[in-house]
Amino acid sequence: MDRSTGKSGAAFIVMSTLQEAWGVVDSLQRRAATKGLKLGVRDISAQVSTMEQLMTALFPYAVGVEWAGSTPRVVDSDDEAPGTKFRGFCGSEELAMMAKNAEIPSRVGYPTRLPHCTGYC
């Protein structure tokens, strides 16, 4: 995902159980065999991934982190090369955008389109 624009090449859906996830993927793959899978006008594919893969995709700037489910563990590296030490979960651009969205929630339109929201959620 491009963190500054919010555009993504992937979407994750968290399911309660692994069996439920496999059921959804199997259903989508059966549908793809006859109709193809599309989200809007984009062709998509479905696959089961782990929580570690989700967290790695959500926090691409978190260098030097190993994920155990959704729990991060910072791994100290003896390597002095740039880009190998943990410096945080977000970049400075991302923090600036989060601050702007927190100060002016109306900048983010999707919560108002959710059926259970009446204003700010």
N, CA, C and O atoms as a MOPAC input file, in Angstrom:
PM7 MOZYME 1SCF
protein

 N      0.83900 1    -1.16600 1     0.00000 1
 C      0.00000 1     0.00000 1     0.00000 1
 C      0.88600 1     1.23100 1     0.00000 1
 O      1.90300 1     1.28800 1     0.69000 1
 N      0.48200 1     2.20200 1    -0.77900 1
 C      1.17000 1     3.48600 1    -0.77600 1
 C      0.63300 1     4.27600 1     0.41500 1
 O     -0.49800 1     4.75900 1     0.37700 1
 N      1.43100 1     4.41000 1     1.46400 1
 C      0.95500 1     4.98700 1     2.71900 1
 C      0.58400 1     6.46000 1     2.59400 1
 O     -0.28600 1     6.92600 1     3.33000 1
 N      1.21300 1     7.21000 1     1.68800 1
 C      0.90400 1     8.63400 1     1.59900 1
 C     -0.41700 1     8.88700 1     0.88600 1
 O     -1.09700 1     9.86300 1     1.20100 1
 N     -0.80600 1     8.03000 1    -0.07600 1
 C     -2.06200 1     8.22200 1    -0.78700 1
 C     -3.16200 1     7.30600 1    -0.27700 1
 O     -4.34100 1     7.57000 1    -0.51000 1
 N     -2.79500 1     6.23100 1     0.41600 1
 C     -3.78100 1     5.28600 1     0.91400 1
 C     -4.23100 1     4.27900 1    -0.12500 1
 O     -5.09700 1     3.45300 1     0.16300 1
 N     -3.67100 1     4.32300 1    -1.32000 1
 C     -4.06300 1     3.37000 1    -2.35600 1
 C     -3.37100 1     2.03900 1    -2.10600 1
 O     -2.19500 1     1.98300 1    -1.74600 1
 N     -4.12300 1     0.98400 1    -2.30400 1
 C     -3.63100 1    -0.33400 1    -1.94400 1
 C     -3.65300 1    -1.27500 1    -3.13000 1
 O     -4.48600 1    -1.15500 1    -4.02900 1
 N     -2.73500 1    -2.19800 1    -3.11500 1
 C     -2.74500 1    -3.27200 1    -4.08500 1
 C     -3.26300 1    -4.54400 1    -3.44600 1
 O     -3.36700 1    -5.57300 1    -4.11500 1
 N     -3.58900 1    -4.49400 1    -2.15900 1
 C     -4.04900 1    -5.67700 1    -1.43900 1
 C     -5.09400 1    -5.27900 1    -0.40900 1
 O     -5.10400 1    -4.15300 1     0.08900 1
 N     -5.96300 1    -6.21600 1    -0.10600 1
 C     -6.94800 1    -6.03000 1     0.95100 1
 C     -6.94400 1    -7.29200 1     1.80500 1
 O     -6.81800 1    -8.40200 1     1.28800 1
 N     -7.08000 1    -7.11500 1     3.09600 1
 C     -7.10600 1    -8.23900 1     4.01600 1
 C     -8.46000 1    -8.26500 1     4.71700 1
 O     -9.00000 1    -7.22400 1     5.09100 1
 N     -8.99700 1    -9.46200 1     4.88600 1
 C    -10.22000 1    -9.65400 1     5.65800 1
 C     -9.87100 1   -10.61400 1     6.77700 1
 O     -9.39100 1   -11.71900 1     6.52000 1
 N    -10.10400 1   -10.21100 1     8.00900 1
 C     -9.77600 1   -11.05100 1     9.16200 1
 C    -10.99000 1   -11.90800 1     9.49100 1
 O    -12.09200 1   -11.39800 1     9.69300 1
 N    -10.77300 1   -13.20600 1     9.54200 1
 C    -11.83900 1   -14.15900 1     9.85400 1
 C    -11.61200 1   -14.73500 1    11.24900 1
 O    -10.50100 1   -14.68700 1    11.77800 1
 N    -12.66700 1   -15.27400 1    11.83300 1
 C    -12.58000 1   -15.83200 1    13.19000 1
 C    -11.74700 1   -17.09200 1    13.25200 1
 O    -10.96700 1   -17.28500 1    14.18500 1
 N    -11.91400 1   -17.96100 1    12.24900 1
 C    -11.19600 1   -19.23300 1    12.26200 1
 C    -10.54400 1   -19.48300 1    10.90800 1
 O    -10.93200 1   -18.89700 1     9.89800 1
 N     -9.56000 1   -20.35200 1    10.90600 1
 C     -8.89200 1   -20.72300 1     9.66700 1
 C     -9.85800 1   -21.45600 1     8.73300 1
 O     -9.78900 1   -21.28300 1     7.51600 1
 N    -10.75200 1   -22.26900 1     9.29000 1
 C    -11.72200 1   -22.99200 1     8.47800 1
 C    -12.66500 1   -22.01700 1     7.76700 1
 O    -13.01400 1   -22.22800 1     6.60600 1
 N    -13.07200 1   -20.96600 1     8.45000 1
 C    -13.92700 1   -19.95300 1     7.85200 1
 C    -13.19600 1   -19.24800 1     6.70200 1
 O    -13.78700 1   -18.99100 1     5.65300 1
 N    -11.92400 1   -18.94100 1     6.90100 1
 C    -11.12700 1   -18.29200 1     5.86100 1
 C    -11.01700 1   -19.19200 1     4.63100 1
 O    -11.20600 1   -18.73200 1     3.50500 1
 N    -10.71100 1   -20.47700 1     4.84700 1
 C    -10.61100 1   -21.39800 1     3.71500 1
 C    -11.95200 1   -21.53000 1     3.00900 1
 O    -11.98500 1   -21.64600 1     1.78400 1
 N    -13.05600 1   -21.51400 1     3.74400 1
 C    -14.38800 1   -21.59200 1     3.13400 1
 C    -14.66500 1   -20.41400 1     2.21600 1
 O    -15.20000 1   -20.58700 1     1.12100 1
 N    -14.30000 1   -19.21200 1     2.66200 1
 C    -14.49800 1   -18.01400 1     1.84300 1
 C    -13.62600 1   -18.07200 1     0.59500 1
 O    -14.09600 1   -17.78100 1    -0.50500 1
 N    -12.36500 1   -18.44300 1     0.75700 1
 C    -11.45000 1   -18.52200 1    -0.39400 1
 C    -11.93300 1   -19.57800 1    -1.38300 1
 O    -11.91600 1   -19.33900 1    -2.59000 1
 N    -12.36300 1   -20.73900 1    -0.89800 1
 C    -12.87700 1   -21.77900 1    -1.79800 1
 C    -14.10100 1   -21.28400 1    -2.55600 1
 O    -14.23300 1   -21.52100 1    -3.75700 1
 N    -14.99000 1   -20.60100 1    -1.85600 1
 C    -16.18800 1   -20.05300 1    -2.49500 1
 C    -15.82600 1   -19.04900 1    -3.57900 1
 O    -16.39000 1   -19.08000 1    -4.67300 1
 N    -14.89500 1   -18.16700 1    -3.28000 1
 C    -14.47500 1   -17.17300 1    -4.26700 1
 C    -13.78100 1   -17.81200 1    -5.45600 1
 O    -13.96400 1   -17.37100 1    -6.59100 1
 N    -12.98700 1   -18.84600 1    -5.21200 1
 C    -12.30200 1   -19.51400 1    -6.31500 1
 C    -13.28900 1   -20.27400 1    -7.20200 1
 O    -13.09700 1   -20.33000 1    -8.41700 1
 N    -14.35100 1   -20.86500 1    -6.61700 1
 C    -15.39200 1   -21.50500 1    -7.42800 1
 C    -16.09600 1   -20.46800 1    -8.29500 1
 O    -16.38600 1   -20.71000 1    -9.46700 1
 N    -16.36700 1   -19.30100 1    -7.69500 1
 C    -17.00800 1   -18.22400 1    -8.45300 1
 C    -16.08500 1   -17.71700 1    -9.56400 1
 O    -16.54300 1   -17.40300 1   -10.66200 1
 N    -14.80200 1   -17.64000 1    -9.27700 1
 C    -13.83200 1   -17.15900 1   -10.26500 1
 C    -13.77400 1   -18.08700 1   -11.47700 1
 O    -13.52000 1   -17.63300 1   -12.59300 1
 N    -14.00500 1   -19.37300 1   -11.26600 1
 C    -13.95300 1   -20.33000 1   -12.36700 1
 C    -15.05300 1   -20.06000 1   -13.38500 1
 O    -14.88200 1   -20.36200 1   -14.56600 1
 N    -16.17000 1   -19.50400 1   -12.95700 1
 C    -17.28300 1   -19.25700 1   -13.88400 1
 C    -17.41100 1   -17.79700 1   -14.29900 1
 O    -17.61900 1   -17.50900 1   -15.47700 1
 N    -17.28900 1   -16.87700 1   -13.35400 1
 C    -17.52800 1   -15.46300 1   -13.63800 1
 C    -16.28100 1   -14.60000 1   -13.59200 1
 O    -16.27400 1   -13.49400 1   -14.13400 1
 N    -15.24400 1   -15.07700 1   -12.96500 1
 C    -14.07700 1   -14.23200 1   -12.71400 1
 C    -14.31100 1   -13.42500 1   -11.44800 1
 O    -15.45500 1   -13.21100 1   -11.04800 1
 N    -13.25800 1   -12.98700 1   -10.83100 1
 C    -13.37200 1   -12.19000 1    -9.61200 1
 C    -13.01200 1   -10.74900 1    -9.91600 1
 O    -11.93900 1   -10.46800 1   -10.44800 1
 N    -13.90300 1    -9.84700 1    -9.58000 1
 C    -13.64900 1    -8.42900 1    -9.78400 1
 C    -14.09500 1    -7.65600 1    -8.55300 1
 O    -15.06900 1    -8.01000 1    -7.88800 1
 N    -13.37000 1    -6.61000 1    -8.27500 1
 C    -13.75000 1    -5.64100 1    -7.26100 1
 C    -13.84800 1    -4.32100 1    -8.00900 1
 O    -12.83700 1    -3.69100 1    -8.31800 1
 N    -15.07800 1    -3.91200 1    -8.29600 1
 C    -15.27100 1    -2.78500 1    -9.19400 1
 C    -14.86100 1    -3.22000 1   -10.58500 1
 O    -15.46400 1    -4.12800 1   -11.15700 1
 N    -13.83900 1    -2.58000 1   -11.13600 1
 C    -13.34400 1    -2.95600 1   -12.46200 1
 C    -12.01700 1    -3.70500 1   -12.38700 1
 O    -11.46800 1    -4.10300 1   -13.41500 1
 N    -11.50300 1    -3.89700 1   -11.17500 1
 C    -10.20500 1    -4.56700 1   -11.01600 1
 C    -10.37200 1    -6.06400 1   -10.86600 1
 O    -11.25000 1    -6.53600 1   -10.14300 1
 N     -9.51600 1    -6.81100 1   -11.55900 1
 C     -9.45400 1    -8.25400 1   -11.35300 1
 C     -8.75900 1    -8.50600 1   -10.02100 1
 O     -7.78100 1    -7.83900 1    -9.68400 1
 N     -9.27000 1    -9.47100 1    -9.27200 1
 C     -8.67100 1    -9.78000 1    -7.97200 1
 C     -8.43600 1   -11.27500 1    -7.85400 1
 O     -8.94100 1   -12.06800 1    -8.65000 1
 N     -7.66300 1   -11.64000 1    -6.85000 1
 C     -7.48100 1   -13.04400 1    -6.48600 1
 C     -7.65300 1   -13.13900 1    -4.97600 1
 O     -7.50700 1   -12.15000 1    -4.25800 1
 N     -7.96300 1   -14.33600 1    -4.50900 1
 C     -8.16000 1   -14.54400 1    -3.07500 1
 C     -7.21500 1   -15.63300 1    -2.59800 1
 O     -7.02600 1   -16.64700 1    -3.27000 1
 N     -6.62100 1   -15.41000 1    -1.42400 1
 C     -5.73700 1   -16.40800 1    -0.83300 1
 C     -5.75600 1   -16.24000 1     0.68100 1
 O     -6.08300 1   -15.16900 1     1.19300 1
 N     -5.41100 1   -17.28800 1     1.37800 1
 C     -5.32900 1   -17.24600 1     2.83900 1
 C     -3.92500 1   -16.79600 1     3.21700 1
 O     -2.93700 1   -17.29700 1     2.68100 1
 N     -3.84400 1   -15.84900 1     4.14400 1
 C     -2.53700 1   -15.39400 1     4.62900 1
 C     -2.55100 1   -15.43400 1     6.15400 1
 O     -3.59100 1   -15.63900 1     6.78000 1
 N     -1.39000 1   -15.23600 1     6.72500 1
 C     -1.26100 1   -15.29200 1     8.18100 1
 C     -1.37400 1   -13.89400 1     8.77700 1
 O     -1.28700 1   -12.89500 1     8.06300 1
 N     -1.56300 1   -13.83300 1    10.07000 1
 C     -1.60000 1   -12.55600 1    10.77800 1
 C     -0.25200 1   -11.85700 1    10.64600 1
 O     -0.19800 1   -10.62900 1    10.57300 1
 N      0.82100 1   -12.61500 1    10.61600 1
 C      2.15400 1   -12.02700 1    10.45500 1
 C      2.28000 1   -11.31100 1     9.10300 1
 O      2.87700 1   -10.23700 1     9.01600 1
 N      1.71700 1   -11.91100 1     8.05500 1
 C      1.73800 1   -11.27200 1     6.73800 1
 C      0.91500 1    -9.98700 1     6.73500 1
 O      1.30500 1    -8.99600 1     6.11800 1
 N     -0.21600 1   -10.00800 1     7.42100 1
 C     -1.04400 1    -8.80500 1     7.53000 1
 C     -0.28800 1    -7.69100 1     8.23900 1
 O     -0.26300 1    -6.55800 1     7.75800 1
 N      0.32500 1    -7.99600 1     9.37100 1
 C      1.02900 1    -6.97100 1    10.13700 1
 C      2.24400 1    -6.43600 1     9.37000 1
 O      2.55100 1    -5.24700 1     9.44800 1
 N      2.92600 1    -7.30300 1     8.63700 1
 C      4.04800 1    -6.85600 1     7.82000 1
 C      3.56700 1    -5.90300 1     6.73200 1
 O      4.24100 1    -4.91800 1     6.43100 1
 N      2.41200 1    -6.18600 1     6.14000 1
 C      1.85800 1    -5.30400 1     5.10900 1
 C      1.37200 1    -3.98200 1     5.70000 1
 O      1.50300 1    -2.93600 1     5.06400 1
 N      0.81100 1    -4.01800 1     6.91400 1
 C      0.31400 1    -2.79600 1     7.55000 1
 C      1.43100 1    -1.87500 1     8.02200 1
 O      1.27700 1    -0.65300 1     8.02500 1
 N      2.55500 1    -2.46300 1     8.41900 1
 C      3.66900 1    -1.67800 1     8.95600 1
 C      4.94100 1    -1.93800 1     8.15500 1
 O      5.87900 1    -2.54600 1     8.67000 1
 N      4.98700 1    -1.48200 1     6.89400 1
 C      6.16300 1    -1.77100 1     6.06800 1
 C      7.42600 1    -1.05900 1     6.54300 1
 O      8.52900 1    -1.48900 1     6.20400 1
 N      7.29600 1     0.02000 1     7.32200 1
 C      8.47100 1     0.75900 1     7.80000 1
 C      9.06600 1     0.14600 1     9.05700 1
 O     10.13500 1     0.56800 1     9.49800 1
 N      8.40200 1    -0.83400 1     9.64100 1
 C      8.88300 1    -1.44500 1    10.88400 1
 C     10.00600 1    -2.42700 1    10.57800 1
 O      9.78900 1    -3.63700 1    10.50900 1
 N     11.19300 1    -1.89900 1    10.39800 1
 C     12.37800 1    -2.71800 1    10.11300 1
 C     12.90500 1    -3.27500 1    11.43300 1
 O     12.89600 1    -2.58200 1    12.45000 1
 N     13.35600 1    -4.50300 1    11.41700 1
 C     13.91000 1    -5.10800 1    12.62500 1
 C     12.83400 1    -5.60700 1    13.57300 1
 O     13.05700 1    -5.68800 1    14.78100 1
 N     11.65900 1    -5.94500 1    13.02800 1
 C     10.54800 1    -6.43300 1    13.84200 1
 C     10.15400 1    -7.81500 1    13.36000 1
 O     10.00000 1    -8.04500 1    12.16100 1
 N      9.99500 1    -8.72400 1    14.29400 1
 C      9.42000 1   -10.03100 1    13.99500 1
 C      8.03700 1   -10.05300 1    14.60000 1
 O      7.84100 1    -9.59000 1    15.72400 1
 N      7.06600 1   -10.59000 1    13.86200 1
 C      5.68600 1   -10.62600 1    14.33100 1
 C      5.33700 1   -12.02100 1    14.81900 1
 O      5.62600 1   -13.01100 1    14.14700 1
 N      4.71500 1   -12.10000 1    15.98900 1
 C      4.14700 1   -13.33500 1    16.51500 1
 C      2.64200 1   -13.08500 1    16.58800 1
 O      2.13200 1   -12.58000 1    17.58800 1
 N      1.94900 1   -13.44300 1    15.52200 1
 C      0.55500 1   -13.04000 1    15.40500 1
 C      0.52700 1   -11.53700 1    15.18900 1
 O      1.14300 1   -11.03300 1    14.25000 1
 N     -0.18100 1   -10.81800 1    16.05000 1
 C     -0.21100 1    -9.35500 1    15.94100 1
 C      0.70800 1    -8.68200 1    16.95500 1
 O      0.66700 1    -7.46200 1    17.11600 1
 N      1.52900 1    -9.46100 1    17.63200 1
 C      2.42800 1    -8.91900 1    18.63800 1
 C      3.82300 1    -8.70200 1    18.04600 1
 O      4.44600 1    -9.64700 1    17.56200 1
 N      4.31700 1    -7.44900 1    18.08400 1
 C      5.64700 1    -7.20100 1    17.53500 1
 C      6.74200 1    -7.55300 1    18.53500 1
 O      6.56000 1    -7.42900 1    19.74600 1
 N      7.86400 1    -7.98700 1    18.01400 1
 C      9.04400 1    -8.21000 1    18.83800 1
 C     10.21300 1    -7.58300 1    18.10100 1
 O     10.58300 1    -8.01700 1    17.01000 1
 N     10.78800 1    -6.56000 1    18.70900 1
 C     11.91600 1    -5.86600 1    18.09400 1
 C     13.15400 1    -6.74200 1    18.22900 1
 O     13.49800 1    -7.19600 1    19.32000 1
 N     13.81200 1    -6.96800 1    17.10800 1
 C     15.00200 1    -7.80600 1    17.06600 1
 C     16.21000 1    -6.89000 1    16.97000 1
 O     16.36600 1    -6.15600 1    15.99400 1
 N     17.05900 1    -6.93300 1    17.98100 1
 C     18.28000 1    -6.13000 1    17.94800 1
 C     19.25600 1    -6.75100 1    16.96500 1
 O     19.52300 1    -7.95300 1    16.99100 1
 N     19.77300 1    -5.90300 1    16.10700 1
 C     20.73100 1    -6.36100 1    15.11300 1
 C     22.10900 1    -5.80100 1    15.45300 1
 O     22.23400 1    -4.63900 1    15.84000 1
 N     23.12700 1    -6.61800 1    15.30900 1
 C     24.49800 1    -6.15200 1    15.50900 1
 C     25.01100 1    -5.42900 1    14.26500 1
 O     26.04100 1    -4.75600 1    14.30400 1
 N     24.28600 1    -5.57800 1    13.17600 1
 C     24.67900 1    -4.95500 1    11.91900 1
 C     24.50900 1    -3.44300 1    12.02000 1
 O     23.44700 1    -2.96400 1    12.41700 1
 N     25.52100 1    -2.71000 1    11.67300 1
 C     25.49000 1    -1.24900 1    11.73400 1
 C     25.06100 1    -0.62400 1    10.41300 1
 O     25.06700 1     0.59900 1    10.27700 1
 N     24.68900 1    -1.44800 1     9.43900 1
 C     24.28500 1    -0.92300 1     8.12800 1
 C     22.99900 1    -0.11700 1     8.26600 1
 O     22.13600 1    -0.45800 1     9.07500 1
 N     22.86500 1     0.95700 1     7.47500 1
 C     21.64300 1     1.74800 1     7.54000 1
 C     20.44100 1     0.91000 1     7.11400 1
 O     20.54400 1     0.06400 1     6.22600 1
 N     19.30700 1     1.15300 1     7.75500 1
 C     18.08400 1     0.44700 1     7.41200 1
 C     17.90400 1    -0.88500 1     8.08300 1
 O     16.98200 1    -1.62000 1     7.73000 1
 N     18.76400 1    -1.23800 1     9.05800 1
 C     18.63400 1    -2.51900 1     9.74400 1
 C     18.18900 1    -2.35800 1    11.19500 1
 O     17.91100 1    -3.35300 1    11.86500 1
 N     18.11700 1    -1.12900 1    11.68900 1
 C     17.72200 1    -0.87700 1    13.07700 1
 C     16.26600 1    -0.43400 1    13.14000 1
 O     15.78400 1     0.25700 1    12.24300 1
 N     15.57200 1    -0.83000 1    14.19300 1
 C     14.18800 1    -0.42600 1    14.40900 1
 C     14.12000 1     1.06800 1    14.68700 1
 O     14.81500 1     1.57700 1    15.56700 1
 N     13.27000 1     1.77300 1    13.92500 1
 C     13.10600 1     3.21100 1    14.12600 1
 C     11.64900 1     3.60500 1    14.31900 1
 O     11.34500 1     4.79400 1    14.41200 1
 N     10.74600 1     2.64100 1    14.38100 1
 C      9.33600 1     2.95100 1    14.59900 1
 C      8.44300 1     2.19400 1    13.63600 1
 O      8.91500 1     1.48500 1    12.74700 1
 N      7.14700 1     2.36000 1    13.83000 1
 C      6.17000 1     1.66800 1    13.00800 1
 C      5.64900 1     2.53000 1    11.86500 1
 O      5.10400 1     2.00300 1    10.89600 1
 N      5.81100 1     3.85700 1    11.96600 1
 C      5.28300 1     4.77500 1    10.96000 1
 C      6.36500 1     5.74100 1    10.52300 1
 O      7.28900 1     6.04900 1    11.27600 1
 N      6.23400 1     6.21500 1     9.28900 1
 C      7.13300 1     7.24100 1     8.78700 1
 C      6.62300 1     8.62700 1     9.15100 1
 O      5.49500 1     8.76600 1     9.62400 1
 N      7.43400 1     9.64500 1     8.93600 1
 C      7.04600 1    11.00700 1     9.31100 1
 C      5.86100 1    11.51100 1     8.49200 1
 O      5.01700 1    12.23200 1     9.02400 1
 N      5.77600 1    11.14700 1     7.19700 1
 C      4.63700 1    11.56100 1     6.37500 1
 C      3.35200 1    10.95800 1     6.90600 1
 O      2.31600 1    11.62000 1     6.96900 1
 N      3.43200 1     9.70000 1     7.28400 1
 C      2.26500 1     8.99800 1     7.80000 1
 C      1.78100 1     9.62300 1     9.10900 1
 O      0.57800 1     9.79300 1     9.30700 1
 N      2.70000 1     9.96100 1     9.99100 1
 C      2.33300 1    10.60900 1    11.25100 1
 C      1.68700 1    11.96200 1    11.00300 1
 O      0.72600 1    12.32300 1    11.68200 1
 N      2.20300 1    12.71500 1    10.03600 1
 C      1.61200 1    14.01600 1     9.70800 1
 C      0.18500 1    13.85200 1     9.19800 1
 O     -0.69500 1    14.62400 1     9.57700 1
 N     -0.05800 1    12.85600 1     8.34400 1
 C     -1.40800 1    12.62500 1     7.82300 1
 C     -2.35200 1    12.14700 1     8.92100 1
 O     -3.52300 1    12.52800 1     8.92900 1
 N     -1.87000 1    11.32100 1     9.84900 1
 C     -2.71000 1    10.88400 1    10.96400 1
 C     -3.10700 1    12.07400 1    11.82200 1
 O     -4.25300 1    12.16900 1    12.26000 1
 N     -2.17200 1    12.98000 1    12.06500 1
 C     -2.47200 1    14.17400 1    12.85900 1
 C     -3.51000 1    15.04000 1    12.15400 1
 O     -4.43600 1    15.53400 1    12.79800 1
 N     -3.37200 1    15.23000 1    10.85100 1
 C     -4.35000 1    16.02600 1    10.10600 1
 C     -5.73200 1    15.39200 1    10.16400 1
 O     -6.72800 1    16.08600 1    10.36700 1
 N     -5.79600 1    14.07300 1     9.98800 1
 C     -7.08400 1    13.38800 1    10.02000 1
 C     -7.70300 1    13.40000 1    11.41700 1
 O     -8.92700 1    13.40700 1    11.54300 1
 N     -6.88800 1    13.40300 1    12.45800 1
 C     -7.41200 1    13.47400 1    13.82000 1
 C     -7.92900 1    14.88500 1    14.13500 1
 O     -8.93600 1    15.04200 1    14.82600 1
 N     -7.23200 1    15.90400 1    13.62400 1
 C     -7.65300 1    17.28100 1    13.88100 1
 C     -8.90300 1    17.64600 1    13.09700 1
 O     -9.75100 1    18.39200 1    13.58600 1
 N     -9.02000 1    17.12000 1    11.87500 1
 C    -10.17100 1    17.43500 1    11.01500 1
 C    -10.75600 1    16.11800 1    10.50500 1
 O    -10.43000 1    15.69600 1     9.39500 1
 N    -11.62200 1    15.45200 1    11.29700 1
 C    -12.12500 1    14.13400 1    10.90800 1
 C    -12.94000 1    14.14900 1     9.61800 1
 O    -13.06000 1    13.11200 1     8.96400 1
 N    -13.49600 1    15.28400 1     9.23800 1
 C    -14.29900 1    15.33200 1     8.01800 1
 C    -13.45800 1    15.13700 1     6.76800 1
 O    -14.01200 1    14.93300 1     5.68700 1
 N    -12.11200 1    15.19600 1     6.88500 1
 C    -11.22400 1    14.94100 1     5.74600 1
 C    -11.35800 1    13.50200 1     5.25900 1
 O    -11.13700 1    13.21300 1     4.08300 1
 N    -11.72000 1    12.60600 1     6.16800 1
 C    -11.84200 1    11.18800 1     5.83800 1
 C    -13.32800 1    10.90000 1     5.67500 1
 O    -14.07600 1    10.94000 1     6.65200 1
 N    -13.76100 1    10.61000 1     4.45400 1
 C    -15.18400 1    10.47700 1     4.17600 1
 C    -15.78000 1     9.11800 1     4.43600 1
 O    -16.99400 1     9.01500 1     4.61200 1
 N    -14.97400 1     8.05800 1     4.46800 1
 C    -15.58000 1     6.73000 1     4.52900 1
 C    -16.36600 1     6.43000 1     5.79400 1
 O    -17.34000 1     5.68300 1     5.69600 1
 N    -16.03000 1     6.95200 1     6.99400 1
 C    -16.85500 1     6.60200 1     8.15500 1
 C    -18.29500 1     7.07700 1     8.03000 1
 O    -19.19700 1     6.44400 1     8.57900 1
 N    -18.52700 1     8.15600 1     7.33600 1
 C    -19.89900 1     8.65300 1     7.20500 1
 C    -20.71800 1     7.79300 1     6.25100 1
 O    -21.94600 1     7.87400 1     6.26100 1
 N    -20.06700 1     6.96600 1     5.42300 1
 C    -20.78100 1     6.09900 1     4.49200 1
 C    -21.08600 1     4.74000 1     5.09400 1
 O    -21.78600 1     3.93800 1     4.47500 1
 N    -20.57900 1     4.46400 1     6.28100 1
 C    -20.84900 1     3.17100 1     6.92200 1
 C    -22.27100 1     3.16200 1     7.45500 1
 O    -22.73100 1     4.16400 1     8.00300 1
 N    -22.98600 1     2.03000 1     7.30100 1
 C    -24.39800 1     2.01400 1     7.70100 1
 C    -24.63900 1     2.23200 1     9.19200 1
 O    -25.68800 1     2.76000 1     9.56200 1
 N    -23.71300 1     1.84700 1    10.05200 1
 C    -23.92400 1     1.98100 1    11.49000 1
 C    -23.47500 1     3.33000 1    12.04200 1
 O    -23.62400 1     3.58400 1    13.23700 1
 N    -22.92700 1     4.19700 1    11.19500 1
 C    -22.41400 1     5.48600 1    11.66500 1
 C    -23.43200 1     6.59400 1    11.45100 1
 O    -24.08100 1     6.68000 1    10.40900 1
 N    -23.54900 1     7.41700 1    12.44100 1
 C    -24.36100 1     8.63800 1    12.30200 1
 C    -23.46700 1     9.78600 1    12.66200 1
 O    -23.54300 1    10.31700 1    13.77000 1
 N    -22.62300 1    10.17600 1    11.74300 1
 C    -21.66700 1    11.23400 1    12.02900 1
 C    -20.28000 1    10.64300 1    12.17900 1
 O    -19.81900 1     9.89800 1    11.31400 1
 N    -19.61900 1    10.96900 1    13.26400 1
 C    -18.24600 1    10.49900 1    13.47200 1
 C    -18.23500 1     9.22300 1    14.28000 1
 O    -18.86700 1     9.14500 1    15.33300 1
 N    -17.53000 1     8.23500 1    13.80200 1
 C    -17.43500 1     6.95100 1    14.52400 1
 C    -16.11700 1     6.85900 1    15.23200 1
 O    -15.84100 1     5.86000 1    15.89500 1

